Amino acid sequence: MLVGKVAVVTGAGLGIGRASAMALAQAGASVVVNDIDGAAAQSVVDAITAKGGKAVAVAAAIGTDGSAEACVQAAVDSFGRLDILFACAGVLRDSVLWKTEDAAFDLVIGTHLRGSFQCGRAAARQFKAQGGGGSLILTASPAGQQGNFGQGAYAAAKAGIVGMMRSWALELARDGVGVNAIVPTALTRMTATIPALAPHVAALERGEPLPQSLREKGIGTPEDVAPLVVFLASDAAKGITGQALGIGGDRLSLWTHPSEPEIRHAPGGWTAEGIAKTLSQAMPWQVVGVPMDFG
């Protein structure tokens, strides 16, 4: 499916990044495996090459200057080109608004949002220089779509990533580059920080199977997410761009773009009293927060 293609996967030492790097290699792609932990990245490279695949490791902290360019350059130097970039690197520093320190906020925004921007820019420059299109896959989150308690910085970063994705899909359309975001729901060490999911992460790490009820709700393993990455990286996904696709457990979904579910008009403009009267009536108020019924 991906024979002859070259991919970069950031944050690929563990979790969704690791599972996706392995799956891309299994599908025939040569893979640049990035992680802030060089030993973790090399272990994934070793696992890929042990199965007959091709991979190299790049140890770099995504979101810091030059890291994205180093990953793209490694693809060109090692395998001659770049066809796929999956920006998966991430970090959590959960806290409520009044307890969030600047350093924690900056780290989350820098890794997720700035890191995705720098990866997208580096990939776009290479795609345009070599021609022939490409696939840019970003990582969003239900928190960025719906909000989540204690995850203001993370939600802001993930919402921003989807916004960038939609803009980049327009900007890179003439170059034949597909730009999409996945909205994964998988049990990883990152999601272990969420109290409702922590017991399930621990059970998974003990080798216990996930309850079918959990899978039906869209919670699965990193390996459940990887097929969507492979599909979006393949020629089968040509023509699909500007989309946010959810995947987890047994569920595959399409997230809508923000829209206006209700519109009212007031000839000559609105007054505060008129707004109060109108909004006191039944309105399609939007539900806030990621559902946490994972029992």
C-alpha angles and dihedrals in degrees: 000000000000102000110150094016125119123216137189117204118187122205088022100145094091144003123004093355093054094045091048094048089051092048093047090052091047088054090055105266125134107234137210105207113206128188137148085237107068094196091053091050092049092050089058091048089051091050091050095047091046087063093049098264131129122244144145131197129234117188108205139130107244111227094041119105114274097011096106092044090051091055093049092045090052089055092051095043095045103034107015102246148015125249104157136031119184110188104204105143113125148152136196130218101168120194139133118265098261093050098044113114122212092242093055092046092049093049093052094044092042095051099040107029103024090037092052090047093052092045091049092049094048092048094046092052091051094045091051093045096052099033126210099100127259145202125263114189121187130190120238130169141218085246089064091050099043108011125244133221112263094008104093095132093043093047091049092051094047093046088050091052091057090048091052090046093057092048093046091049087062095043096049099039094099089055093055093245118147114215118191140151129224120214102205128189107193137143108252138143088271093056090047086080089067107088095216091055101036096089091051092050090051091049091050091051088053088058096253118146119249116254111256089232089062093049091050089055089056101260115128144131131296087256089062090060098048098076091063090053090050091049094049089048092053134083087249088075096055109132094028109109140140093033135132109213123189124211136170136133107338096339131099116180145171117227116216124233114250109277141173106257092182132029127182129181132211114193108236094014139288132296124202089248092051091050091049092051093047096046092047087069124080110294131177093250113191121244112242125210139034111279110253101193097123098143 
